[in-house]
């Protein structure tokens, strides 16, 4: 007895025009669904980009304001005040026994 594969190659051929048309219709539906998903994702991404651009604009504006305030305060401060302030800015180096690990909100270390 000759070996027979578990499938028949004829299963993969179009049997008639009706089934061929249904395959094309299914392909069209899949393509339409993929286009819909693509459009939805592109819209969502554009919307998020606009939100992020606005946040960047606000942060740049806030940064400029803080830089102006900083310059003004440096101008008005006495040399002694500036020296005292500069000494507070120098970070202390952590000791090997107790390394400083930044904490995430909620108190857990990251």
DSSP file (Angstrom, degrees, kcal/mol; ACC not computed):
  #  RESIDUE AA STRUCTURE BP1 BP2  ACC     N-H-->O    O-->H-N    N-H-->O    O-->H-N    TCO  KAPPA ALPHA  PHI   PSI    X-CA   Y-CA   Z-CA
    1    1 A X              0   0    0      0, 0.0     2,-0.1     0, 0.0     3,-0.1   0.000 360.0 360.0 360.0 136.4    0.0    0.0    0.0
    2    2 A X        -     0   0    0      1,-0.1     2,-0.2     0, 0.0     0, 0.0  -0.436 360.0 -98.6 -79.9 150.6    1.4    3.4   -0.9
    3    3 A X        -     0   0    0     -2,-0.1     2,-0.5     1,-0.0    -1,-0.1  -0.503  36.2-161.1 -69.4 131.8    2.0    6.2    1.6
    4    4 A X        -     0   0    0     -2,-0.2     4,-0.1    -3,-0.1    -1,-0.0  -0.972  17.2-126.1-116.2 126.2   -0.9    8.7    1.8
    5    5 A X        -     0   0    0     -2,-0.5     4,-0.0     2,-0.2     0, 0.0  -0.303  26.8-112.5 -64.9 156.0   -0.2   12.1    3.4
    6    6 A X  S    S+     0   0    0      2,-0.0     2,-0.3     0, 0.0    -1,-0.1   0.546 100.7  41.2 -68.8  -4.4   -2.6   13.1    6.2
    7    7 A X  S    S-     0   0    0      3,-0.0     2,-0.5     4,-0.0    -2,-0.2  -0.930  81.4-123.8-137.0 161.9   -4.0   15.9    3.9
    8    8 A X    >   -     0   0    0     -2,-0.3     3,-2.6     1,-0.1     4,-0.4  -0.925  13.2-139.3-108.5 128.9   -4.8   16.2    0.3
    9    9 A X  G >  S+     0   0    0     -2,-0.5     3,-1.4     1,-0.3     4,-0.3   0.777 102.2  70.2 -56.2 -24.2   -3.2   18.9   -1.7
   10   10 A X  G >  S+     0   0    0      1,-0.3     3,-1.0     2,-0.2    -1,-0.3   0.733  83.0  71.5 -67.2 -18.8   -6.5   19.4   -3.4
   11   11 A X  G <  S+     0   0    0     -3,-2.6    -1,-0.3     1,-0.2    -2,-0.2   0.791  97.1  50.8 -63.8 -26.4   -7.8   20.9   -0.1
   12   12 A X  G <  S+     0   0    0     -3,-1.4     2,-0.3    -4,-0.4    -1,-0.2   0.492  94.6  88.3 -92.4  -3.9   -5.6   23.9   -0.7
   13   13 A X  S <  S-     0   0    0     -3,-1.0     2,-0.4    -4,-0.3     3,-0.1  -0.663  90.7-102.1 -91.5 150.6   -6.9   24.5   -4.2
   14   14 A X        -     0   0    0     -2,-0.3     3,-0.1     1,-0.2    -2,-0.1  -0.571  28.7-158.0 -69.8 128.1  -10.0   26.6   -4.9
   15   15 A X        -     0   0    0     -2,-0.4     2,-0.3     1,-0.2    -1,-0.2   0.888  65.8 -19.4 -78.8 -38.8  -12.8   24.2   -5.6
   16   16 A X  S  > S-     0   0    0     -3,-0.1     4,-1.9     1,-0.0    -1,-0.2  -0.932  73.6 -87.8-156.4 179.0  -15.0   26.6   -7.5
   17   17 A X  H  > S+     0   0    0     -2,-0.3     4,-2.4     1,-0.2     5,-0.2   0.819 119.2  59.5 -66.0 -31.6  -15.6   30.3   -8.1
   18   18 A X  H  > S+     0   0    0      2,-0.2     4,-1.8     1,-0.2    -1,-0.2   0.931 109.1  41.8 -65.3 -45.3  -17.9   30.6   -5.2
   19   19 A X  H  > S+     0   0    0      2,-0.2     4,-1.9     1,-0.2    -1,-0.2   0.855 113.4  54.6 -71.2 -32.4  -15.3   29.5   -2.7
   20   20 A X  H  X S+     0   0    0     -4,-1.9     4,-2.0     1,-0.2    -2,-0.2   0.900 107.9  49.4 -64.1 -40.5  -12.7   31.6   -4.4
   21   21 A X  H  X S+     0   0    0     -4,-2.4     4,-2.4     1,-0.2    -1,-0.2   0.869 108.8  52.5 -67.0 -36.0  -14.9   34.7   -4.1
   22   22 A X  H  X S+     0   0    0     -4,-1.8     4,-2.4     2,-0.2    -1,-0.2   0.867 107.6  52.0 -69.0 -33.7  -15.5   33.9   -0.4
   23   23 A X  H  X S+     0   0    0     -4,-1.9     4,-2.5     2,-0.2    -2,-0.2   0.924 111.2  47.1 -65.2 -43.3  -11.7   33.7    0.1
   24   24 A X  H  X S+     0   0    0     -4,-2.0     4,-2.4     2,-0.2    -2,-0.2   0.896 111.5  51.3 -63.8 -40.8  -11.3   37.1   -1.6
   25   25 A X  H  X S+     0   0    0     -4,-2.4     4,-2.3     2,-0.2    -2,-0.2   0.908 110.7  48.1 -63.6 -41.7  -14.1   38.6    0.5
   26   26 A X  H  X S+     0   0    0     -4,-2.4     4,-2.6     2,-0.2    -2,-0.2   0.920 110.8  51.4 -64.3 -43.3  -12.5   37.3    3.7
   27   27 A X  H  X S+     0   0    0     -4,-2.5     4,-2.5     1,-0.2    -2,-0.2   0.901 110.2  49.6 -59.2 -40.8   -9.1   38.7    2.6
   28   28 A X  H  X S+     0   0    0     -4,-2.4     4,-2.6     2,-0.2    -1,-0.2   0.910 110.2  50.0 -65.2 -41.9  -10.8   42.1    2.0
   29   29 A X  H  X S+     0   0    0     -4,-2.3     4,-2.5     2,-0.2    -2,-0.2   0.915 111.4  49.0 -62.9 -42.3  -12.5   42.0    5.4
   30   30 A X  H  X S+     0   0    0     -4,-2.6     4,-2.5     2,-0.2    -2,-0.2   0.927 111.6  49.2 -62.4 -45.0   -9.1   41.2    7.1
   31   31 A X  H  X S+     0   0    0     -4,-2.5     4,-2.4     1,-0.2    -2,-0.2   0.903 111.2  49.5 -62.3 -41.6   -7.5   44.1    5.2
   32   32 A X  H  X S+     0   0    0     -4,-2.6     4,-2.3     2,-0.2    -1,-0.2   0.908 111.2  49.5 -63.5 -41.5  -10.2   46.5    6.2
   33   33 A X  H  X S+     0   0    0     -4,-2.5     4,-2.4     2,-0.2    -2,-0.2   0.907 111.1  49.3 -64.7 -41.1   -9.9   45.4    9.8
   34   34 A X  H  X S+     0   0    0     -4,-2.5     4,-2.6     2,-0.2    -2,-0.2   0.896 110.7  50.2 -65.5 -39.5   -6.1   45.9    9.7
   35   35 A X  H  X S+     0   0    0     -4,-2.4     4,-2.7     2,-0.2    -2,-0.2   0.901 110.0  51.1 -63.4 -40.6   -6.6   49.4    8.2
   36   36 A X  H  X S+     0   0    0     -4,-2.3     4,-2.4     2,-0.2    -2,-0.2   0.925 111.7  46.4 -62.6 -45.2   -9.0   50.3   10.9
   37   37 A X  H  X S+     0   0    0     -4,-2.4     4,-2.7     2,-0.2     5,-0.2   0.925 112.8  50.5 -62.4 -44.8   -6.6   49.2   13.6
   38   38 A X  H  X S+     0   0    0     -4,-2.6     4,-2.6     1,-0.2    -2,-0.2   0.924 111.7  47.4 -59.9 -45.8   -3.8   51.1   11.9
   39   39 A X  H  X S+     0   0    0     -4,-2.7     4,-2.4     2,-0.2    -1,-0.2   0.905 111.9  50.2 -63.3 -41.7   -5.8   54.2   11.7
   40   40 A X  H  X S+     0   0    0     -4,-2.4     4,-2.5     2,-0.2    -2,-0.2   0.931 112.3  46.9 -62.7 -45.5   -6.9   54.0   15.3
   41   41 A X  H  X S+     0   0    0     -4,-2.7     4,-2.6     1,-0.2    -2,-0.2   0.906 111.5  50.9 -63.4 -42.2   -3.3   53.5   16.5
   42   42 A X  H  X S+     0   0    0     -4,-2.6     4,-2.6    -5,-0.2    -1,-0.2   0.904 110.9  49.1 -63.0 -40.9   -2.1   56.4   14.4
   43   43 A X  H  X S+     0   0    0     -4,-2.4     4,-2.4     2,-0.2    -2,-0.2   0.933 112.1  48.2 -62.4 -46.2   -4.8   58.7   15.8
   44   44 A X  H  X S+     0   0    0     -4,-2.5     4,-2.2     1,-0.2    -2,-0.2   0.893 112.5  48.6 -62.8 -40.4   -3.9   57.6   19.3
   45   45 A X  H  X S+     0   0    0     -4,-2.6     4,-2.6     2,-0.2    -1,-0.2   0.925 111.1  49.6 -66.5 -44.5   -0.2   58.2   18.7
   46   46 A X  H  X S+     0   0    0     -4,-2.6     4,-2.1     1,-0.2    -2,-0.2   0.912 111.2  50.3 -60.2 -41.9   -0.9   61.6   17.2
   47   47 A X  H  X S+     0   0    0     -4,-2.4     4,-1.9     1,-0.2    -1,-0.2   0.922 111.4  47.5 -62.3 -44.5   -3.0   62.6   20.2
   48   48 A X  H  X S+     0   0    0     -4,-2.2     4,-2.5     1,-0.2    -2,-0.2   0.883 109.1  54.5 -64.9 -38.8   -0.4   61.4   22.6
   49   49 A X  H  X S+     0   0    0     -4,-2.6     4,-2.6     1,-0.2    -1,-0.2   0.903 107.4  50.7 -61.7 -41.4    2.3   63.4   20.7
   50   50 A X  H  X S+     0   0    0     -4,-2.1     4,-2.0     2,-0.2    -1,-0.2   0.909 110.3  49.2 -63.4 -42.0    0.3   66.5   21.0
   51   51 A X  H  X S+     0   0    0     -4,-1.9     4,-2.2     1,-0.2    -2,-0.2   0.926 112.9  47.6 -62.2 -44.5   -0.1   66.0   24.8
   52   52 A X  H  X S+     0   0    0     -4,-2.5     4,-2.5     1,-0.2    -2,-0.2   0.880 108.9  53.6 -67.0 -37.8    3.6   65.5   25.2
   53   53 A X  H  X S+     0   0    0     -4,-2.6     4,-2.4     2,-0.2    -1,-0.2   0.906 109.6  49.1 -61.1 -40.8    4.4   68.5   23.0
   54   54 A X  H  X S+     0   0    0     -4,-2.0     4,-2.4     2,-0.2    -2,-0.2   0.908 110.9  49.6 -65.3 -42.0    2.2   70.6   25.3
   55   55 A X  H  X S+     0   0    0     -4,-2.2     4,-2.5     2,-0.2    -2,-0.2   0.904 111.0  49.9 -63.1 -40.8    3.9   69.2   28.4
   56   56 A X  H  X S+     0   0    0     -4,-2.5     4,-2.6     2,-0.2     5,-0.2   0.923 109.9  50.7 -62.6 -44.3    7.4   69.9   26.9
   57   57 A X  H  X S+     0   0    0     -4,-2.4     4,-2.2     1,-0.2    -2,-0.2   0.925 112.0  47.3 -59.6 -44.9    6.3   73.5   26.1
   58   58 A X  H  X S+     0   0    0     -4,-2.4     4,-2.5     1,-0.2    -1,-0.2   0.894 112.7  48.9 -63.9 -40.7    5.1   74.0   29.7
   59   59 A X  H  X S+     0   0    0     -4,-2.5     4,-2.6     2,-0.2    -2,-0.2   0.882 110.4  50.2 -68.1 -38.1    8.3   72.5   31.2
   60   60 A X  H  X S+     0   0    0     -4,-2.6     4,-2.3     2,-0.2    -2,-0.2   0.918 112.2  48.4 -64.4 -42.3   10.5   74.7   29.0
   61   61 A X  H  X S+     0   0    0     -4,-2.2     4,-2.2    -5,-0.2    -2,-0.2   0.927 113.0  47.1 -62.6 -45.8    8.5   77.8   30.1
   62   62 A X  H  X S+     0   0    0     -4,-2.5     4,-2.5     1,-0.2    -2,-0.2   0.892 111.0  52.6 -63.3 -40.6    8.7   76.7   33.8
   63   63 A X  H  X S+     0   0    0     -4,-2.6     4,-2.4     2,-0.2    -1,-0.2   0.911 108.9  49.4 -62.5 -43.0   12.5   76.1   33.4
   64   64 A X  H  X S+     0   0    0     -4,-2.3     4,-2.3     2,-0.2    -1,-0.2   0.918 110.9  50.2 -61.9 -43.5   13.0   79.6   31.9
   65   65 A X  H  X S+     0   0    0     -4,-2.2     4,-2.4     1,-0.2    -2,-0.2   0.923 111.6  47.7 -61.4 -44.8   11.1   81.1   34.7
   66   66 A X  H  X S+     0   0    0     -4,-2.5     4,-2.6     1,-0.2    -1,-0.2   0.866 109.9  52.9 -66.5 -36.3   13.1   79.3   37.4
   67   67 A X  H  X S+     0   0    0     -4,-2.4     4,-2.4     2,-0.2    -1,-0.2   0.904 109.7  48.8 -64.8 -40.4   16.4   80.2   35.6
   68   68 A X  H  X S+     0   0    0     -4,-2.3     4,-2.3     2,-0.2    -2,-0.2   0.925 112.8  47.6 -64.2 -43.5   15.3   83.9   35.7
   69   69 A X  H  X S+     0   0    0     -4,-2.4     4,-2.7     2,-0.2    -2,-0.2   0.908 111.3  51.4 -62.7 -41.6   14.4   83.6   39.4
   70   70 A X  H  X S+     0   0    0     -4,-2.6     4,-2.4     2,-0.2    -2,-0.2   0.917 110.0  48.6 -62.0 -44.7   17.7   81.9   40.1
   71   71 A X  H  X S+     0   0    0     -4,-2.4     4,-2.0     2,-0.2    -1,-0.2   0.918 112.4  49.0 -62.0 -43.9   19.7   84.6   38.4
   72   72 A X  H  X S+     0   0    0     -4,-2.3     4,-2.1     1,-0.2    -2,-0.2   0.924 111.5  48.7 -62.0 -45.6   17.8   87.3   40.3
   73   73 A X  H  X S+     0   0    0     -4,-2.7     4,-1.6     1,-0.2    -1,-0.2   0.886 110.5  51.0 -64.2 -38.6   18.4   85.6   43.6
   74   74 A X  H  < S+     0   0    0     -4,-2.4    -1,-0.2     1,-0.2    -2,-0.2   0.885 110.5  50.5 -64.2 -37.0   22.1   85.2   42.9
   75   75 A X  H  < S+     0   0    0     -4,-2.0    -2,-0.2     1,-0.2    -1,-0.2   0.891 115.1  41.8 -66.8 -39.6   22.3   88.9   42.1
   76   76 A X  H  < S+     0   0    0     -4,-2.1    -1,-0.2    -5,-0.1    -2,-0.2   0.670  96.3  95.5 -83.7 -18.1   20.5   89.9   45.3
   77   77 A X  S  < S-     0   0    0     -4,-1.6     2,-0.1    -5,-0.2    -3,-0.0  -0.440  75.2-121.0 -78.3 147.6   22.4   87.5   47.6
   78   78 A X     >  -     0   0    0     -2,-0.1     4,-2.4     1,-0.1     5,-0.2  -0.428  28.5-108.0 -78.2 160.2   25.5   88.5   49.5
   79   79 A X  H  > S+     0   0    0      1,-0.2     4,-2.4     2,-0.2     5,-0.2   0.868 121.5  53.4 -57.0 -36.3   28.8   86.6   49.0
   80   80 A X  H  > S+     0   0    0      2,-0.2     4,-2.4     1,-0.2    -1,-0.2   0.912 108.6  48.3 -65.8 -41.8   28.3   85.0   52.5
   81   81 A X  H  > S+     0   0    0      2,-0.2     4,-2.6     1,-0.2    -2,-0.2   0.915 111.9  49.6 -64.1 -42.3   24.9   83.8   51.6
   82   82 A X  H  X S+     0   0    0     -4,-2.4     4,-2.9     2,-0.2    -2,-0.2   0.909 111.0  49.4 -62.8 -42.1   26.1   82.4   48.3
   83   83 A X  H  X S+     0   0    0     -4,-2.4     4,-2.0     2,-0.2    -2,-0.2   0.921 112.2  47.9 -63.5 -43.6   29.0   80.6   50.0
   84   84 A X  H  X S+     0   0    0     -4,-2.4     4,-1.2     1,-0.2    -2,-0.2   0.911 113.6  48.0 -62.5 -42.6   26.7   79.1   52.6
   85   85 A X  H  X S+     0   0    0     -4,-2.6     4,-1.0     1,-0.2     3,-0.5   0.919 109.6  52.1 -64.5 -43.9   24.3   78.0   49.9
   86   86 A X  H  X S+     0   0    0     -4,-2.9     4,-0.9     1,-0.2     3,-0.5   0.871 105.0  56.5 -62.1 -36.5   27.1   76.5   47.8
   87   87 A X  H  < S+     0   0    0     -4,-2.0    -1,-0.2     1,-0.2     3,-0.2   0.824 105.7  51.5 -66.3 -29.0   28.3   74.5   50.8
   88   88 A X  H  < S+     0   0    0     -4,-1.2    -1,-0.2    -3,-0.5    -2,-0.2   0.740 102.7  60.3 -77.1 -22.0   24.9   72.9   51.1
   89   89 A X  H  < S+     0   0    0     -4,-1.0     2,-0.5    -3,-0.5    -1,-0.2   0.755  78.3  97.3 -77.7 -23.9   24.8   71.9   47.5
   90   90 A X  S  < S-     0   0    0     -4,-0.9     2,-0.1    -3,-0.2    -4,-0.0  -0.531  78.0-131.8 -69.7 116.3   27.9   69.7   47.7
   91   91 A X        -     0   0    0     -2,-0.5     2,-0.3     1,-0.1    -2,-0.1  -0.435  14.3-121.8 -72.4 141.3   26.5   66.1   48.1
   92   92 A X        -     0   0    0     -2,-0.1     2,-0.3     1,-0.1    -1,-0.1  -0.612  28.1-116.3 -78.4 140.5   27.9   64.0   50.9
   93   93 A X        -     0   0    0     -2,-0.3    -1,-0.1     1,-0.1     2,-0.1  -0.619  32.2-115.1 -79.0 134.3   29.4   60.7   49.7
   94   94 A X        -     0   0    0     -2,-0.3     2,-0.2     6,-0.1     5,-0.1  -0.376  27.3-118.0 -68.2 145.5   27.5   57.7   51.1
   95   95 A X    >   -     0   0    0      3,-0.4     3,-0.8     1,-0.1    -1,-0.1  -0.509  23.8-114.6 -78.5 152.8   29.5   55.4   53.4
   96   96 A X  T 3  S+     0   0    0      1,-0.2     3,-0.5    -2,-0.2    -1,-0.1   0.801 114.2  57.5 -59.9 -28.6   30.0   51.8   52.2
   97   97 A X  T 3  S+     0   0    0      1,-0.3     2,-0.3     0, 0.0    -1,-0.2   0.840 118.0  28.8 -71.4 -32.0   27.8   50.5   55.1
   98   98 A X  S <  S-     0   0    0     -3,-0.8    -3,-0.4     2,-0.0    -1,-0.3  -0.629  75.6-171.0-132.6  76.5   24.8   52.5   54.1
   99   99 A X        -     0   0    0     -3,-0.5     2,-0.7    -2,-0.3    -3,-0.1  -0.408  29.2-118.8 -65.9 142.8   24.6   53.3   50.4
  100  100 A X        -     0   0    0     -2,-0.1     2,-0.5    -5,-0.0    -1,-0.1  -0.747  32.2-172.6 -88.4 116.1   21.9   55.7   49.5
  101  101 A X        -     0   0    0     -2,-0.7     2,-0.0     8,-0.0    -2,-0.0  -0.928  27.2-118.1-109.0 126.6   19.3   54.1   47.2
  102  102 A X        -     0   0    0     -2,-0.5     8,-1.1     1,-0.1     2,-0.4  -0.370  31.3-133.8 -62.3 141.2   16.6   56.3   45.7
  103  103 A X  B     -A  109   0A   0      6,-0.2     6,-0.2     7,-0.1     2,-0.1  -0.765   7.0-133.5-100.5 142.8   13.2   55.2   46.8
  104  104 A X    >   -     0   0    0      4,-2.6     3,-1.9    -2,-0.4     4,-0.3  -0.477  47.4 -75.4 -81.6 160.5   10.2   54.8   44.6
  105  105 A X  T 3  S+     0   0    0      1,-0.3     3,-0.3     2,-0.2    -1,-0.1  -0.329 123.3  40.8 -55.3 136.8    6.9   56.3   45.6
  106  106 A X  T 3  S-     0   0    0      1,-0.2    -1,-0.3    -3,-0.1     3,-0.1   0.327 124.6 -87.4 101.9  -7.0    5.4   54.1   48.3
  107  107 A X  S <  S+     0   0    0     -3,-1.9     2,-0.4     1,-0.3    -1,-0.2   0.431  87.0 129.7  90.0  -1.0    8.7   53.6   50.0
  108  108 A X        -     0   0    0     -3,-0.3    -4,-2.6    -4,-0.3    -1,-0.3  -0.718  58.5-119.9 -91.8 139.5   10.0   50.6   48.1
  109  109 A X  B      A  103   0A   0     -2,-0.4    -6,-0.2    -6,-0.2    -7,-0.1  -0.465 360.0 360.0 -74.5 145.9   13.5   50.7   46.7
  110  110 A X              0   0    0     -8,-1.1    -1,-0.1    -2,-0.1    -7,-0.1   0.382 360.0 360.0-107.5 360.0   13.9   50.4   43.0
